[in-house]
Amino acid sequence: LLCAYWKQVLPEHTFTTITLLEDVPTPLHRDGRNGSTHNAILAVSDFEQGGLWLEDEHGDEIRLLDGQELRGKVHQITKDPFVFEARDRHHCTEPWKGHRLVMVAFTVPGYEKLESADLALVRDLGFVLDSKSQLEGKAVAFRPELCCNRGNPIDVMWAGDESPFTDGFGLCSPS
């Protein structure tokens, strides 16, 4: 269902992963373990403020990272998707008022190493895979202490089966 929605609102966007973030204030970070494609984010709920600060050398909003000033711009998150480069550009959540639920679609690296049958299954489930090769470069190590998710995993029921919904590392709750 979520894949079908993304294909409807942003048909050209490729992604292997969809995450729902409910009232999650993400600190200043880069998604260094993402694949080669851009992230896309949209609002699911109605909230005030709560934009995405995105590193941009031409921006006039300053954020500090380890004592260094980074320039950027704040982009408001609406029901229309906002596509941004999350792997190499720092970004963070701005404060908000109300219940903030956003959905993000992005690509993880290494999916192209799946067996043919598994790739076919992923496509059949509705994920849109990038046909280009992954970006070169060293992957950034996962740092669980920076994970800002909280609480127990969400239990998902699908076709009569129930299982916990956790992030790709299985170390953080998406709630």
CORKAQUI-V669358 format. One record per backbone hydrogen bond with DSSP energy under -1.0 kcal/mol. NH is the residue of the N-H (numbers start at 1). CO is the residue of the C=O. If there is no record, write none. Layout:
((NH | CO) (NH | CO))
//
This chain:
((5 | 1) (6 | 2) (7 | 3) (8 | 4) (9 | 5) (10 | 6) (13 | 10) (15 | 128) (16 | 106) (17 | 106) (19 | 104) (21 | 102) (23 | 100) (29 | 91) (31 | 86) (32 | 30) (34 | 31) (35 | 107) (39 | 84) (40 | 105) (41 | 82) (42 | 103) (43 | 78) (44 | 101) (45 | 101) (48 | 97) (50 | 95) (52 | 75) (53 | 92) (54 | 73) (55 | 90) (56 | 71) (59 | 56) (61 | 72) (63 | 70) (65 | 68) (68 | 65) (70 | 63) (72 | 61) (73 | 54) (75 | 52) (82 | 41) (84 | 39) (91 | 29) (92 | 53) (93 | 26) (94 | 51) (97 | 48) (102 | 21) (103 | 42) (104 | 19) (105 | 40) (106 | 17) (113 | 110) (114 | 111) (119 | 115) (120 | 116) (121 | 117) (122 | 118) (123 | 119) (124 | 120) (125 | 121) (126 | 123) (127 | 122) (146 | 143) (147 | 144) (156 | 163) (158 | 161) (161 | 158) (163 | 156) (165 | 154) (167 | 172) (170 | 167))
//
